[in-house]
Amino acid sequence: MRQFGLALLSLCLSGAGPAFAQSPPAGPVGDHVRAFVASVNSTDPAETSKIRDRDFGEEFNRQVSLRSFQRFSRNQRRATGGIDLVAVRPADPGASRVEVVLKDRLYGGLHGLKLEFEPTGERRITSVEPGAAPAWSAGLASPLPAKALAASLERMVARGCEADVFSGAVLVAKDGAVLVEKACGEANRRYHARNTVETRFNLGSMNKMFTAVAVLQLVEAGKVSLDDPLSRYADETWLPRAVSDLITVRQLLTHTSGLGSYFGDKFRDSSRALYSQVDDYKPLVQGETPEFKPGTQYAYSNTGMLMLGVVIEKASGVGYFDYVREHIYKPAGMTRTDSYPMDQPIENLAVGYVYAPDQPYGWRENTFDHTFRGSPAGGGFSTVGDLLRFATALRAGKLVSPAGLKTLWTDHPPNGYGAGFTVQASAAGRIVGHDGSFAGISSQLDIYLDRGYVAVALSNQDAGATTLIGAIQSEIARVAGP
């Protein structure tokens, strides 16, 4: 490990053998790193409030309310059992950006965190980006024999289930062979219906993968060009030409269009039943303008992915939901995946739950939070088995060509995002896929390009899948070889 002039600390990571880690740099940056860890571990709202005011920049605090910050800290503490600082590595000479490796106390997994700081003055935190443990952290844990991986993962899942932190289903496969497939918790707490490996869970933003694959199929069919302007497919009942002429299909796929999110006050204040088809979202998009010149920056955009649904409908001549069902779900063998209207009695469909310790039952259903039906930006349902089939079909070239996969899975530095897929350079190698996070929804698909693994975690609880899937990444990284 490169030292960057920092003192080395010898840490003993329980369950992972001895390892070495670097302490945070001396001065304000190091103090703020430690403060972030303390904000997650603290059970005192007054302390987390003090940390937010002292250690985070003014712009960050304008965008993230105290209530949101305290809820984030509480949920992270619950999902991880608390965190410990393992290693810090500056990403630039001035340490305005650092990569942090953290260990969760529940699963014992290593996780990555990117922090950005003010360039001068108090050097307070301006950006927080959780993610996979970085590639340089691969030597922080002792090796694990490949034959011991499945049993280790099963114990890990059991810990999350027993702590009631994870409720959902998990699947891990290697070269198509399933190593672990488990489910726990309740799909419906009212009736005590148990989750199974066949339970359909809300995917959140994972639907963006299906939307991106659909666009690439139409590109390969000659019906769409990545450099087409949005105005070719969306008329002025969506956006004025002065906006849509400047945005390309490629920019929508890569979140560089400058468009934002239609999940604003108007959506929150209106009936969810108003939004069941792509066209129904027009009132939420009209009047939106790019936050920056298209193509010059990265900003995650739900509106951008929604507009790709408009592109798909115009280019294919069929509705978005019909297109992905016929051209993605059916050829991949995904028989338990769709964007189901919420007034339909779909069997074995999980209800999402928001952790609410101040409520009488400790949980709140998310029924009135999410959409009536999914959209091109997210909100459909699937199972762990169907998502393995999706990953398998992608790798086998059943959905798009190798050139199409390269487009989907090529990072656009330093975003960690390709075209509808996240792209991670982790301690376990290159990982592509997507996560989904919303009230009562936590999901993630990881496809390990270098090693043949596929990992899926779907949860009907806040943050239920995120820490577990990160711990699975950490455990796979311990296994030597491909």
C-alpha positions as CSV (number, residue, x, y, z in Angstrom):
1,M,0.0,0.0,0.0
2,R,1.3,3.5,-0.8
3,Q,1.9,5.4,2.4
4,F,1.5,9.1,1.2
5,G,3.7,10.1,4.2
6,L,1.0,9.0,6.7
7,A,1.7,6.9,9.8
8,L,0.7,3.3,9.6
9,L,-1.6,1.8,12.2
10,S,-1.7,-1.9,12.8
11,L,-5.3,-3.1,13.1
12,C,-6.7,-6.4,14.0
13,L,-9.9,-7.0,11.9
14,S,-12.0,-9.6,13.6
15,G,-12.7,-12.5,11.3
16,A,-10.3,-11.1,8.7
17,G,-6.9,-11.5,10.2
18,P,-4.3,-8.8,10.7
19,A,-4.1,-6.0,8.3
20,F,-2.5,-2.5,8.0
21,A,-4.3,0.8,7.6
22,Q,-3.4,4.4,7.4
23,S,-4.6,7.0,9.8
24,P,-6.3,10.1,8.5
25,P,-4.1,13.0,7.7
26,A,-3.3,15.4,10.5
27,G,-5.3,18.5,10.6
28,P,-8.9,19.4,9.6
29,V,-9.3,16.8,6.9
30,G,-8.5,14.0,9.3
31,D,-10.7,15.5,12.0
32,H,-13.6,15.6,9.5
33,V,-13.1,12.0,8.5
34,R,-13.2,10.9,12.1
35,A,-16.3,13.1,12.6
36,F,-18.1,11.3,9.8
37,V,-17.5,8.0,11.4
38,A,-18.7,9.4,14.8
39,S,-21.9,10.7,13.1
40,V,-22.8,7.2,12.1
41,N,-22.0,5.6,15.4
42,S,-23.6,8.2,17.7
43,T,-27.0,7.5,19.2
44,D,-27.3,11.1,20.4
45,P,-29.2,13.4,18.0
46,A,-27.5,16.5,19.6
47,E,-24.1,15.1,18.7
48,T,-25.0,14.4,15.1
49,S,-26.4,17.9,14.8
50,K,-23.2,19.3,16.2
51,I,-21.1,17.2,13.7
52,R,-23.2,18.4,10.8
53,D,-22.8,22.1,11.7
54,R,-19.1,21.8,12.4
55,D,-17.7,19.3,9.9
56,F,-19.9,19.7,6.8
57,G,-19.9,22.7,4.4
58,E,-22.6,25.3,4.1
59,E,-23.7,24.1,0.6
60,F,-23.9,20.5,1.8
61,N,-26.1,21.6,4.8
62,R,-28.3,23.7,2.5
63,Q,-29.0,20.6,0.4
64,V,-29.3,18.1,3.2
65,S,-31.5,19.1,6.1
66,L,-30.7,18.3,9.7
67,R,-33.6,15.8,9.8
68,S,-32.3,14.1,6.6
69,F,-28.8,14.0,8.0
70,Q,-29.9,12.5,11.3
71,R,-32.1,9.9,9.5
72,F,-29.2,9.0,7.3
73,S,-26.9,8.5,10.3
74,R,-29.5,6.5,12.1
75,N,-30.2,4.2,9.2
76,Q,-26.5,3.7,8.5
77,R,-25.9,2.8,12.1
78,R,-28.8,0.3,12.0
79,A,-27.8,-1.2,8.7
80,T,-24.1,-1.6,9.7
81,G,-24.2,-2.1,13.5
82,G,-21.8,0.8,13.5
83,I,-18.6,1.4,11.5
84,D,-14.9,1.4,12.2
85,L,-12.2,3.4,10.2
86,V,-9.8,1.0,8.5
87,A,-7.8,3.1,6.0
88,V,-7.6,6.5,4.3
89,R,-5.9,7.3,1.0
90,P,-5.8,10.8,-0.4
91,A,-7.0,11.0,-4.0
92,D,-5.0,14.1,-4.8
93,P,-1.9,15.8,-3.4
94,G,-3.9,18.4,-1.5
95,A,-6.2,15.9,0.1
96,S,-9.3,17.7,-1.2
97,R,-10.6,14.2,-2.0
98,V,-10.0,11.1,0.0
99,E,-10.9,7.4,-0.3
100,V,-11.9,5.8,3.0
101,V,-12.2,2.1,3.8
102,L,-14.7,1.3,6.6
103,K,-15.6,-1.9,8.3
104,D,-19.2,-2.6,9.3
105,R,-19.6,-4.2,12.7
106,L,-22.6,-6.4,11.7
107,Y,-21.2,-8.4,8.8
108,G,-17.5,-7.6,9.2
109,G,-17.3,-6.4,5.5
110,L,-15.1,-3.7,4.1
111,H,-16.8,-0.8,2.3
112,G,-15.6,2.2,0.4
113,L,-16.4,5.9,0.9
114,K,-15.3,8.9,-1.1
115,L,-15.3,12.3,0.7
116,E,-14.6,15.7,-0.8
117,F,-13.6,18.8,1.2
118,E,-13.4,22.5,0.9
119,P,-10.1,23.4,-0.8
120,T,-9.2,26.0,1.8
121,G,-10.2,27.3,5.2
122,E,-11.8,24.8,7.5
123,R,-11.7,22.1,4.8
124,R,-15.2,20.9,5.7
125,I,-16.9,18.0,4.0
126,T,-18.7,18.9,0.8
127,S,-19.6,15.5,-0.7
128,V,-20.2,12.0,0.6
129,E,-20.2,9.0,-1.8
130,P,-20.5,5.5,-0.4
131,G,-19.4,2.6,-2.6
132,A,-17.4,-0.5,-3.0
133,A,-14.1,-1.0,-1.2
134,P,-11.5,0.4,-3.6
135,A,-9.1,-1.8,-5.6
136,W,-6.1,-0.7,-3.5
137,S,-7.8,-2.1,-0.3
138,A,-7.5,-5.7,-1.6
139,G,-4.7,-6.6,0.8
140,L,-6.5,-5.4,3.9
141,A,-8.1,-8.8,4.6
142,S,-6.7,-12.3,4.9
143,P,-7.4,-14.8,2.0
144,L,-10.4,-17.0,2.0
145,P,-10.4,-20.5,0.3
146,A,-12.9,-20.6,-2.5
147,K,-14.5,-23.7,-1.0
148,A,-15.3,-21.8,2.2
149,L,-17.0,-18.9,0.4
150,A,-20.6,-20.2,0.3
151,A,-20.6,-21.1,4.0
152,S,-19.1,-17.7,4.9
153,L,-21.8,-15.9,2.9
154,E,-24.6,-18.0,4.5
155,R,-23.3,-17.0,7.9
156,M,-23.2,-13.4,6.8
157,V,-26.8,-13.4,5.5
158,A,-27.9,-15.1,8.7
159,R,-26.5,-12.3,10.8
160,G,-28.4,-9.7,8.9
161,C,-31.6,-11.7,9.2
162,E,-31.3,-12.4,12.9
163,A,-30.7,-8.7,13.6
164,D,-33.8,-7.8,11.5
165,V,-31.6,-5.5,9.5
166,F,-32.1,-7.5,6.3
167,S,-35.5,-8.6,5.2
168,G,-35.6,-10.0,1.6
169,A,-33.8,-12.5,-0.6
170,V,-30.1,-13.0,-1.6
171,L,-28.5,-15.0,-4.4
172,V,-24.8,-15.4,-5.2
173,A,-23.7,-17.5,-8.2
174,K,-20.4,-18.4,-9.8
175,D,-20.2,-19.1,-13.5
176,G,-24.0,-19.7,-13.5
177,A,-23.9,-22.1,-10.6
178,V,-25.8,-20.9,-7.5
179,L,-23.7,-20.8,-4.3
180,V,-26.1,-19.2,-2.0
181,E,-29.9,-18.5,-2.3
182,K,-31.6,-17.4,0.9
183,A,-34.7,-15.5,2.0
184,C,-35.8,-14.1,5.4
185,G,-38.2,-11.6,6.9
186,E,-41.8,-10.8,6.1
187,A,-43.1,-9.8,2.7
188,N,-46.2,-8.5,4.5
189,R,-46.1,-7.7,8.2
190,R,-49.9,-7.3,8.4
191,Y,-50.4,-10.9,7.6
192,H,-47.0,-12.3,8.5
193,A,-46.4,-13.6,5.0
194,R,-42.8,-14.7,4.7
195,N,-40.3,-13.7,2.1
196,T,-39.2,-16.5,-0.2
197,V,-36.6,-16.7,-3.0
198,E,-39.6,-16.3,-5.4
199,T,-40.9,-13.1,-3.8
200,R,-41.1,-10.2,-6.1
201,F,-39.4,-7.1,-4.7
202,N,-39.5,-3.5,-5.8
203,L,-36.3,-2.7,-7.7
204,G,-36.2,1.0,-7.3
205,S,-33.7,2.4,-9.8
206,M,-32.5,-1.0,-11.0
207,N,-35.0,-0.6,-13.9
208,K,-32.6,1.9,-15.4
209,M,-30.6,-1.1,-16.6
210,F,-33.6,-2.5,-18.6
211,T,-34.2,1.0,-20.1
212,A,-30.6,1.3,-21.2
213,V,-30.5,-2.2,-22.7
214,A,-33.7,-1.4,-24.6
215,V,-32.1,1.8,-26.1
216,L,-29.0,-0.1,-27.1
217,Q,-31.2,-2.7,-28.8
218,L,-32.9,0.0,-30.9
219,V,-29.5,1.5,-31.7
220,E,-28.3,-1.9,-33.0
221,A,-31.5,-2.2,-35.0
222,G,-30.8,1.2,-36.7
223,K,-33.8,2.9,-35.2
224,V,-31.9,5.2,-32.8
225,S,-28.5,6.9,-32.8
226,L,-26.8,7.7,-29.5
227,D,-26.1,11.1,-30.9
228,D,-29.7,11.9,-31.9
229,P,-31.1,14.9,-30.2
230,L,-33.9,14.3,-27.8
231,S,-36.2,16.5,-29.9
232,R,-36.3,13.8,-32.6
233,Y,-38.4,11.7,-30.2
234,A,-40.0,14.0,-27.7
235,D,-42.2,16.9,-28.9
236,E,-42.8,20.2,-27.2
237,T,-45.6,18.8,-25.0
238,W,-42.6,17.4,-23.1
239,L,-39.9,20.0,-23.4
240,P,-39.3,23.0,-25.6
241,R,-37.1,22.6,-28.6
242,A,-34.6,25.0,-27.0
243,V,-34.0,22.3,-24.4
244,S,-34.5,19.1,-26.3
245,D,-32.4,20.1,-29.3
246,L,-29.3,20.4,-27.0
247,I,-29.7,17.0,-25.3
248,T,-28.6,13.7,-26.9
249,V,-29.7,10.1,-26.3
250,R,-26.1,9.4,-25.1
251,Q,-26.3,12.1,-22.5
252,L,-29.6,10.8,-21.2
253,L,-28.0,7.3,-20.8
254,T,-24.9,8.6,-19.0
255,H,-26.6,11.2,-16.7
256,T,-24.9,14.1,-18.4
257,S,-28.0,15.8,-19.8
258,G,-28.3,18.3,-17.0
259,L,-31.9,17.3,-16.3
260,G,-32.9,16.6,-12.7
261,S,-35.7,14.5,-11.1
262,Y,-39.4,14.6,-11.6
263,F,-39.8,13.3,-8.0
264,G,-40.4,16.8,-6.7
265,D,-43.1,18.6,-4.7
266,K,-45.7,18.2,-7.5
267,F,-45.3,14.4,-7.5
268,R,-45.4,14.2,-3.7
269,D,-48.5,16.3,-3.5
270,S,-50.5,14.5,-6.2
271,S,-52.3,11.1,-6.4
272,R,-50.0,8.3,-7.4
273,A,-52.9,6.9,-9.5
274,L,-52.3,9.7,-12.0
275,Y,-49.0,8.0,-13.2
276,S,-49.4,4.7,-14.9
277,Q,-48.1,5.3,-18.4
278,V,-45.0,7.2,-19.6
279,D,-47.1,10.1,-21.1
280,D,-48.7,10.6,-17.7
281,Y,-45.5,12.1,-16.4
282,K,-45.6,15.1,-18.7
283,P,-46.9,17.5,-16.1
284,L,-43.9,16.7,-13.9
285,V,-41.3,17.3,-16.6
286,Q,-42.7,20.3,-18.4
287,G,-40.8,23.5,-17.6
288,E,-37.6,21.6,-16.5
289,T,-34.4,23.0,-17.8
290,P,-30.8,21.6,-17.6
291,E,-28.9,22.6,-14.6
292,F,-25.7,22.8,-16.7
293,K,-24.7,22.7,-20.3
294,P,-25.5,19.1,-21.5
295,G,-22.5,16.9,-21.8
296,T,-20.2,19.0,-19.5
297,Q,-21.0,17.4,-16.1
298,Y,-22.5,14.3,-14.5
299,A,-25.6,14.5,-12.3
300,Y,-27.8,11.5,-11.7
301,S,-31.2,12.1,-13.4
302,N,-34.5,10.3,-13.0
303,T,-36.0,12.7,-15.6
304,G,-33.3,11.7,-18.1
305,M,-34.1,8.0,-17.8
306,L,-37.8,8.8,-18.0
307,M,-37.2,10.6,-21.3
308,L,-35.4,7.5,-22.6
309,G,-38.8,5.8,-22.2
310,V,-40.2,8.4,-24.6
311,V,-37.4,7.6,-27.0
312,I,-38.1,3.8,-26.8
313,E,-41.8,4.3,-27.4
314,K,-41.3,6.7,-30.4
315,A,-38.6,4.5,-32.0
316,S,-40.2,1.1,-31.5
317,G,-43.9,2.1,-32.0
318,V,-45.0,0.2,-28.9
319,G,-45.5,1.2,-25.3
320,Y,-42.4,1.1,-23.0
321,F,-43.7,-1.6,-20.7
322,D,-44.7,-3.8,-23.6
323,Y,-41.3,-3.3,-25.3
324,V,-39.2,-4.3,-22.3
325,R,-41.5,-7.3,-21.5
326,E,-41.1,-8.7,-25.1
327,H,-37.5,-7.8,-25.8
328,I,-35.8,-8.1,-22.4
329,Y,-37.8,-10.1,-19.9
330,K,-39.1,-12.8,-22.3
331,P,-35.8,-13.6,-24.1
332,A,-34.0,-13.6,-20.7
333,G,-36.5,-16.0,-19.2
334,M,-37.6,-13.4,-16.6
335,T,-41.1,-14.7,-15.9
336,R,-41.6,-13.0,-12.5
337,T,-40.5,-9.5,-13.5
338,D,-42.6,-6.5,-14.6
339,S,-43.9,-3.1,-13.6
340,Y,-47.1,-4.1,-12.0
341,P,-49.9,-1.7,-11.3
342,M,-50.4,-1.5,-7.6
343,D,-54.2,-2.2,-7.7
344,Q,-53.6,-5.7,-9.2
345,P,-53.4,-8.7,-6.8
346,I,-50.0,-9.9,-7.9
347,E,-49.0,-13.0,-5.9
348,N,-46.0,-13.0,-3.6
349,L,-45.3,-9.3,-4.0
350,A,-43.4,-7.7,-1.1
351,V,-44.7,-4.6,0.7
352,G,-41.9,-2.1,1.5
353,Y,-41.3,-0.9,5.0
354,V,-39.7,2.3,6.3
355,Y,-37.9,2.1,9.7
356,A,-39.9,4.3,12.0
357,P,-38.9,3.8,15.7
358,D,-41.2,6.6,16.8
359,Q,-44.3,4.8,15.4
360,P,-46.3,2.3,17.5
361,Y,-45.3,-0.7,15.3
362,G,-41.7,0.5,14.6
363,W,-42.3,0.4,10.8
364,R,-44.3,2.3,8.2
365,E,-45.6,0.9,4.9
366,N,-44.3,2.7,1.8
367,T,-47.6,2.2,-0.1
368,F,-48.2,5.9,-0.4
369,D,-44.6,6.8,-1.1
370,H,-43.8,5.1,-4.4
371,T,-45.4,5.1,-7.8
372,F,-48.6,3.4,-8.8
373,R,-46.6,1.6,-11.4
374,G,-42.9,1.6,-12.3
375,S,-41.4,3.9,-15.0
376,P,-38.4,3.8,-17.2
377,A,-36.5,5.3,-14.3
378,G,-37.4,2.6,-11.8
379,G,-40.1,1.1,-9.6
380,G,-40.7,-2.3,-11.3
381,F,-40.5,-5.7,-9.5
382,S,-38.4,-8.8,-9.9
383,T,-36.9,-11.8,-8.0
384,V,-33.3,-12.8,-7.3
385,G,-33.6,-15.6,-9.8
386,D,-34.9,-13.5,-12.6
387,L,-32.0,-11.0,-12.1
388,L,-29.5,-13.8,-12.3
389,R,-31.2,-14.8,-15.6
390,F,-30.9,-11.1,-16.8
391,A,-27.2,-11.1,-15.9
392,T,-26.6,-14.4,-17.7
393,A,-28.5,-13.3,-20.8
394,L,-26.4,-10.1,-20.9
395,R,-23.1,-12.0,-20.7
396,A,-24.3,-14.5,-23.3
397,G,-25.1,-11.8,-25.8
398,K,-28.8,-12.6,-25.9
399,L,-29.9,-9.0,-25.4
400,V,-27.2,-6.8,-27.0
401,S,-24.0,-7.4,-28.8
402,P,-20.5,-7.3,-27.2
403,A,-20.1,-3.8,-28.7
404,G,-23.4,-2.8,-27.0
405,L,-22.2,-4.2,-23.7
406,K,-19.0,-2.2,-24.0
407,T,-21.1,1.0,-24.4
408,L,-23.2,0.1,-21.4
409,W,-20.3,-0.9,-19.2
410,T,-17.6,1.7,-20.1
411,D,-17.1,4.2,-17.2
412,H,-17.3,7.9,-17.9
413,P,-14.6,9.1,-15.4
414,P,-14.8,10.0,-12.7
415,N,-18.5,9.2,-12.5
416,G,-18.5,5.4,-11.8
417,Y,-21.3,5.2,-14.2
418,G,-21.6,3.8,-17.8
419,A,-24.8,3.9,-19.7
420,G,-27.6,2.8,-17.4
421,F,-25.2,0.7,-15.3
422,T,-22.9,1.6,-12.4
423,V,-19.2,0.7,-13.0
424,Q,-17.0,0.0,-10.0
425,A,-13.3,-0.7,-9.8
426,S,-13.3,-2.6,-6.6
427,A,-11.1,-4.9,-4.5
428,A,-13.0,-7.8,-6.1
429,G,-12.3,-6.5,-9.6
430,R,-14.6,-4.8,-12.1
431,I,-18.3,-4.8,-11.1
432,V,-21.2,-3.6,-13.1
433,G,-24.9,-3.5,-12.3
434,H,-27.2,-1.1,-10.5
435,D,-28.7,-0.4,-7.1
436,G,-32.1,0.9,-6.1
437,S,-33.0,2.9,-3.0
438,F,-36.2,4.5,-2.0
439,A,-38.5,4.5,1.0
440,G,-38.9,0.9,2.0
441,I,-36.8,-0.3,-1.0
442,S,-33.2,-1.4,-1.1
443,S,-31.8,-3.5,-4.0
444,Q,-28.7,-4.2,-5.9
445,L,-27.3,-6.4,-8.7
446,D,-23.6,-6.9,-9.0
447,I,-22.0,-8.6,-12.1
448,Y,-18.3,-9.4,-11.5
449,L,-16.8,-9.0,-15.0
450,D,-13.4,-10.4,-14.1
451,R,-14.4,-13.3,-11.8
452,G,-17.7,-14.8,-13.0
453,Y,-19.8,-14.0,-9.9
454,V,-23.2,-12.5,-9.8
455,A,-24.7,-11.2,-6.5
456,V,-28.2,-10.0,-6.0
457,A,-29.8,-8.7,-2.8
458,L,-33.4,-7.5,-2.8
459,S,-34.9,-6.0,0.4
460,N,-38.2,-4.6,1.4
461,Q,-36.7,-2.5,4.2
462,D,-34.7,0.8,4.1
463,A,-31.0,0.2,3.4
464,G,-31.5,-3.5,3.9
465,A,-29.5,-4.7,0.8
466,T,-26.8,-2.0,0.6
467,T,-24.5,-3.0,3.5
468,L,-25.0,-6.7,2.9
469,I,-24.1,-6.5,-0.8
470,G,-21.0,-4.5,0.1
471,A,-20.0,-7.2,2.6
472,I,-20.5,-9.8,-0.1
473,Q,-18.2,-7.9,-2.3
474,S,-15.6,-7.8,0.5
475,E,-15.9,-11.5,1.1
476,I,-15.5,-12.3,-2.6
477,A,-12.4,-10.1,-2.7
478,R,-10.8,-12.4,-0.2
479,V,-11.0,-15.4,-2.5
480,A,-7.8,-15.8,-4.5
481,G,-8.0,-16.3,-8.3
482,P,-10.6,-15.6,-10.9
